[in-house]
Amino acid sequence: MIYTLVCDWADITASLMDNRFAVITEADSYEEAQQKAARAILARFPESTEFETEDTLWESETGAITLLALYGDRTADLVDRTDYDILHA
């Protein structure tokens, strides 16, 4: 199944990165989709690896949060799509 995870940083003031992002990933479950998305996020934003790992990214105060999870690639439907970094995992 394909998932789109629309994300942002949990604590924008503690981060040098201020951009929202969406991750498109194919996985058998939502949990697997989050794990693949974490890898893609850390690869795209390597400076975040100073504080986060794949295991801590979704649960940390300085990690990422999922604002919205959808089935399929729904990035074309995002309002202000150009304001998002689109990542593929």
C-alpha positions in Angstrom: 0.0 0.0 0.0 1.2 3.5 -0.7 1.0 6.1 2.1 1.5 9.9 2.1 2.6 11.3 5.4 2.4 15.1 5.7 4.8 16.1 8.4 6.5 19.0 10.2 9.0 19.4 12.9 7.8 18.9 16.5 9.7 21.9 17.8 10.3 24.4 15.1 12.1 26.8 17.4 14.7 24.2 18.3 15.4 23.4 14.7 17.3 25.2 11.9 14.9 23.6 9.5 11.6 25.4 9.0 10.1 23.6 6.1 7.2 21.2 6.0 7.5 18.0 4.1 5.5 15.1 2.8 6.8 11.5 2.5 5.4 9.0 0.0 6.2 5.5 0.8 5.1 2.0 0.0 4.7 -0.4 2.9 2.6 -3.3 4.2 1.5 -1.3 7.3 1.4 2.2 8.7 4.1 1.3 11.2 6.4 0.2 8.3 5.5 3.4 6.4 6.6 5.5 9.4 9.9 3.6 9.7 10.7 4.1 5.9 9.6 7.7 6.2 12.0 8.2 9.1 14.9 6.9 7.0 14.0 9.3 4.2 13.6 12.3 6.5 17.0 11.7 8.2 18.6 11.2 4.8 17.1 14.5 3.5 17.9 16.4 6.6 21.2 15.0 7.8 21.7 17.7 10.4 18.8 16.2 12.3 20.8 13.0 12.9 22.7 14.9 15.5 19.7 14.6 17.7 17.5 11.9 16.2 17.5 8.3 15.0 15.0 6.2 13.1 13.7 5.0 16.4 13.4 8.4 18.1 12.3 10.6 15.3 8.5 10.3 15.9 8.6 10.4 19.7 11.1 13.1 20.4 10.3 16.8 21.2 12.9 17.8 18.5 11.8 15.1 16.0 9.0 15.1 13.4 5.3 14.9 13.7 2.8 13.5 11.3 0.1 16.0 10.6 -1.9 13.9 8.3 -1.6 10.3 6.9 -3.4 9.3 3.7 -3.6 6.3 1.5 -2.0 6.7 -2.0 0.2 9.5 -3.3 -1.8 12.6 -2.4 0.9 15.2 -2.8 -0.8 16.7 -5.9 -3.7 17.6 -3.6 -1.6 19.7 -1.1 -2.5 23.3 -0.9 0.7 25.4 -1.4 2.4 22.2 -2.7 5.5 24.2 -3.5 6.0 25.0 0.2 6.6 21.3 0.9 9.7 19.1 0.4 8.4 16.0 -1.2 10.4 12.9 -0.2 10.1 9.4 -1.6 11.0 6.5 0.7 
